[in-house]
Amino acid sequence: VDSLMEALRAQALQERLAALQSFSPMRNRPVAEFHELSRVSRGGRKVILHELFSVKTFRRQHRFFEENTPANEEAEIMLLISGEVHLKLRGMIVKKLTGGSMMGEEPLQSQRYQFTAMCESASARVLSISLVLMLSRNC
Protein backbone atom coordinates (compact mmCIF):
# COMPACT_ATOMS: atom_id res chain seq x y z
CA VAL A 1 0.00 0.00 0.00
CA ASP A 2 2.82 2.40 0.85
CA SER A 3 4.51 1.85 -2.52
CA LEU A 4 1.21 2.48 -4.31
CA MET A 5 0.70 5.73 -2.39
CA GLU A 6 4.24 6.80 -3.20
CA ALA A 7 3.68 6.05 -6.89
CA LEU A 8 0.47 8.11 -6.88
CA ARG A 9 2.25 11.04 -5.19
CA ALA A 10 5.06 10.85 -7.76
CA GLN A 11 2.54 10.81 -10.62
CA ALA A 12 0.69 13.82 -9.15
CA LEU A 13 3.97 15.71 -8.81
CA GLN A 14 4.90 15.00 -12.43
CA GLU A 15 1.48 16.24 -13.59
CA ARG A 16 1.88 19.44 -11.54
CA LEU A 17 5.42 20.07 -12.83
CA ALA A 18 4.36 19.50 -16.45
CA ALA A 19 1.45 21.93 -16.04
CA LEU A 20 3.69 24.52 -14.37
CA GLN A 21 5.82 24.66 -17.50
CA SER A 22 2.72 25.85 -19.41
CA PHE A 23 1.44 28.23 -16.70
CA SER A 24 2.14 31.65 -18.25
CA PRO A 25 3.48 33.45 -15.13
CA MET A 26 5.91 30.54 -14.56
CA ARG A 27 6.80 29.77 -18.19
CA ASN A 28 10.49 29.68 -19.16
CA ARG A 29 11.63 28.87 -15.63
CA PRO A 30 13.89 25.83 -15.29
CA VAL A 31 12.18 22.79 -13.72
CA ALA A 32 14.75 22.83 -10.90
CA GLU A 33 13.37 26.20 -9.78
CA PHE A 34 9.98 24.60 -9.03
CA HIS A 35 11.74 22.51 -6.36
CA GLU A 36 13.22 25.53 -4.59
CA LEU A 37 11.74 27.11 -1.47
CA SER A 38 9.22 29.89 -2.01
CA ARG A 39 8.85 32.95 0.22
CA VAL A 40 5.69 31.45 1.75
CA SER A 41 5.87 29.94 5.24
CA ARG A 42 3.34 27.47 6.62
CA GLY A 43 3.67 26.00 10.07
CA GLY A 44 7.00 27.74 10.52
CA ARG A 45 8.64 26.24 7.43
CA LYS A 46 9.14 27.56 3.90
CA VAL A 47 6.96 25.91 1.24
CA ILE A 48 8.46 24.42 -1.91
CA LEU A 49 7.38 26.48 -4.93
CA HIS A 50 5.45 23.70 -6.71
CA GLU A 51 3.49 23.02 -3.51
CA LEU A 52 1.85 26.48 -3.81
CA PHE A 53 -0.05 25.11 -6.82
CA SER A 54 -2.73 22.46 -6.82
CA VAL A 55 -4.39 20.31 -9.46
CA LYS A 56 -8.17 20.14 -9.08
CA THR A 57 -10.98 18.38 -10.91
CA PHE A 58 -14.33 20.07 -11.53
CA ARG A 59 -17.56 18.58 -12.88
CA ARG A 60 -19.82 19.77 -15.69
CA GLN A 61 -21.62 23.07 -15.02
CA HIS A 62 -19.11 24.21 -12.39
CA ARG A 63 -18.88 28.00 -12.48
CA PHE A 64 -15.30 29.16 -12.02
CA PHE A 65 -16.15 32.87 -11.94
CA GLU A 66 -18.88 35.22 -13.15
CA GLU A 67 -18.69 38.12 -15.58
CA ASN A 68 -18.48 41.67 -14.28
CA THR A 69 -17.70 40.58 -10.71
CA PRO A 70 -14.56 41.40 -8.75
CA ALA A 71 -12.33 38.64 -7.47
CA ASN A 72 -12.90 37.56 -3.87
CA GLU A 73 -10.40 36.29 -1.31
CA GLU A 74 -10.77 32.73 -2.67
CA ALA A 75 -10.01 33.66 -6.30
CA GLU A 76 -7.49 31.58 -8.22
CA ILE A 77 -5.49 31.92 -11.41
CA MET A 78 -5.90 28.72 -13.42
CA LEU A 79 -4.43 26.74 -16.29
CA LEU A 80 -6.87 24.35 -17.91
CA ILE A 81 -5.08 20.99 -18.12
CA SER A 82 -7.92 18.99 -19.66
CA GLY A 83 -11.60 19.36 -20.41
CA GLU A 84 -13.54 22.21 -21.96
CA VAL A 85 -14.59 25.50 -20.42
CA HIS A 86 -16.90 27.99 -22.12
CA LEU A 87 -16.48 31.70 -21.61
CA LYS A 88 -19.87 33.39 -21.75
CA LEU A 89 -20.94 37.00 -21.99
CA ARG A 90 -24.57 37.65 -21.05
CA GLY A 91 -25.26 33.93 -21.49
CA MET A 92 -23.78 33.68 -24.99
CA ILE A 93 -20.70 31.56 -25.63
CA VAL A 94 -17.87 33.79 -26.86
CA LYS A 95 -14.96 31.37 -26.55
CA LYS A 96 -14.30 27.70 -25.90
CA LEU A 97 -11.19 26.94 -23.86
CA THR A 98 -9.33 23.64 -24.03
CA GLY A 99 -6.15 22.26 -22.47
CA GLY A 100 -3.35 24.79 -22.14
CA SER A 101 -5.64 27.82 -21.77
CA MET A 102 -5.26 30.28 -18.90
CA MET A 103 -8.30 31.67 -17.11
CA GLY A 104 -9.10 33.99 -14.25
CA GLU A 105 -6.22 36.38 -14.95
CA GLU A 106 -8.25 39.63 -14.98
CA PRO A 107 -7.70 40.35 -11.25
CA LEU A 108 -3.94 40.41 -11.86
CA GLN A 109 -4.61 43.72 -13.66
CA SER A 110 -7.14 44.86 -11.01
CA GLN A 111 -10.02 44.18 -13.43
CA ARG A 112 -13.38 42.53 -12.96
CA TYR A 113 -13.93 39.20 -14.67
CA GLN A 114 -14.80 39.83 -18.31
CA PHE A 115 -16.70 36.55 -18.80
CA THR A 116 -18.47 33.80 -16.91
CA ALA A 117 -16.43 30.59 -17.09
CA MET A 118 -18.37 27.29 -17.02
CA CYS A 119 -17.13 23.71 -17.23
CA GLU A 120 -18.86 22.19 -20.27
CA SER A 121 -17.13 18.80 -20.47
CA ALA A 122 -17.92 15.91 -18.11
CA SER A 123 -14.98 17.14 -16.03
CA ALA A 124 -12.12 19.60 -16.23
CA ARG A 125 -8.72 19.51 -14.55
CA VAL A 126 -6.96 22.74 -13.70
CA LEU A 127 -3.67 23.81 -12.17
CA SER A 128 -4.42 26.68 -9.82
CA ILE A 129 -2.79 29.10 -7.44
CA SER A 130 -4.36 31.58 -5.09
CA LEU A 131 -4.69 35.10 -6.47
CA VAL A 132 -3.40 36.39 -3.12
CA LEU A 133 -0.13 34.44 -3.57
CA MET A 134 0.28 35.65 -7.16
CA LEU A 135 -0.37 39.30 -6.25
CA SER A 136 1.99 39.21 -3.27
CA ARG A 137 4.78 37.89 -5.56
CA ASN A 138 5.40 34.94 -3.26
CA CYS A 139 6.23 32.66 -6.15
C-alpha angles and dihedrals in degrees: 000000000000092000091050091051090048091050091051091049090050091049091049090050092051091050091050093048092048091050092047090060088061096041102109099222089051099038118127093025116127114253090240089065090063088064094054124099117269125215090256119104124200122179090355096304132097115252122233109247097242090052090066087070127068135195113225135181122219129189130231115293094022109149111219095185139336130242120261094013126119120240116264129213090275095054119132137196108229143196114203106229098178139350131046129284124188121213110213133192115197089343096308120115109242100168140010115216124205135176114323095030122128121221139178095036098129094092089059085071093041090254132136117248109279095205143020110250117211130178106239101173123076086265140350130208120210138182107222143180130187115265088225091060092047094048093047090054091234093145 
